[in-house]
């Protein structure tokens, strides 16, 4: 696989089910199991990612590069409220943020992805949301630390047509400089 992506561009990888689209992007971000063999070169601004030590690569994920996973229900810890999940995500890359700052940012992000009553819903747990809502929350979490590169693995699969259009519009808007 060989592709280039420049700032502000979008790239779609199309293929049959099982053709390796998800494996390609998870390998590029160093998210495959340690026993997986990954070859080739993946660069972010000329810096090779695949060969970085795990802790250095981890420091890039979430802040410079984020991913929207295909199956959101597997990505949430059932014992954490959505608010706690946002707080943990935000503080991992911005340790100085207060709990109040995290809450404000979480409400802002949940509103962007059209979660009704965003402030109230922070107290809810993953099982209290539909699959489509969890998908939108995952998108909001991926955007939490303003990544420069956003990898979206089928970001609209579990959503109804109206929400799909809103999410595609949001992802398109995010390509524009802020």
Residue pairs with C-beta under 8 A, 6 or more apart in sequence:
1 24
1 40
3 11
3 13
5 11
5 149
7 148
8 175
8 176
8 177
9 175
10 171
10 172
10 175
13 21
13 24
13 25
14 21
15 21
21 153
22 70
22 153
23 32
25 67
25 151
25 153
26 32
26 67
26 153
27 36
27 38
27 50
28 42
28 49
28 50
28 151
29 49
29 57
29 61
29 65
29 67
29 151
30 38
30 49
30 50
30 52
30 54
30 57
30 61
31 67
32 38
38 50
40 50
41 48
41 50
42 48
42 49
42 50
43 49
44 60
44 64
44 65
44 149
49 57
49 60
52 60
61 67
62 89
62 92
62 93
62 144
62 145
62 147
63 93
63 145
63 147
64 147
64 148
64 149
65 147
65 148
65 149
65 150
65 151
66 142
66 143
66 144
66 145
66 147
66 149
66 150
66 151
67 142
67 150
67 151
67 152
67 153
68 138
68 139
68 142
68 150
68 151
68 152
68 153
68 155
69 75
69 138
69 153
70 153
70 154
70 157
72 131
72 134
72 135
72 137
72 138
72 158
73 126
73 131
73 134
75 138
76 82
76 85
76 126
76 134
76 137
76 138
77 85
77 126
78 125
78 126
78 127
79 125
80 88
80 125
81 122
81 123
81 124
81 125
82 106
82 110
82 121
82 122
82 123
82 124
82 125
82 126
82 129
82 137
83 102
83 103
83 106
83 122
83 123
85 141
86 102
86 103
86 105
86 106
86 109
86 122
86 140
86 141
86 144
87 99
87 102
87 103
87 106
89 141
89 144
89 145
90 97
90 101
90 102
90 105
90 106
90 144
90 145
91 97
91 102
93 145
94 145
97 105
103 119
103 122
105 144
106 118
106 122
106 140
106 144
107 118
107 119
107 122
109 140
109 141
109 143
109 144
110 118
110 121
110 122
110 136
110 137
110 140
111 118
112 140
112 143
112 170
113 136
113 137
113 139
113 140
113 166
113 167
113 170
114 136
114 163
114 166
115 121
115 133
115 136
115 137
115 140
121 129
126 134
129 137
131 158
132 158
132 159
132 160
132 163
134 158
135 155
135 156
135 157
135 158
135 159
136 159
136 163
136 167
139 152
139 155
139 167
139 170
142 150
142 152
143 150
143 174
146 178
150 171
150 174
152 171
155 167
155 171
156 163
156 164
156 167
156 168
159 167
